[in-house]
């Protein structure tokens, strides 16, 4: 055998020995566990949304304390929380304000005009 083949073989053998093997386990879970975990995840989604600074500021401007809003979420039924979490998850991410959108359009139009005139 070639010397390089021996070296590479020894390195691969050493790496295979050092590689940690994890044993995968599978088990059946009950419907109640799935429902409980999904309702808790939905509640967490809504509470995380309420804890955002822009949402807290908007709630305060509407006259609602964020702590009171969190208490109201805790009092909601699972269906109500699921509906609200679905609406939160369907909202667009990274939306920009109308002022920023108008400014962006003006900048793009100016750039097009500038390149057109060159």
Secondary structure as UniProt FT lines:
FT   HELIX           3..18
FT   HELIX           31..50
FT   HELIX           53..61
FT   TURN            62..63
FT   HELIX           66..75
FT   HELIX           78..89
FT   TURN            93..94
FT   HELIX           98..117
//
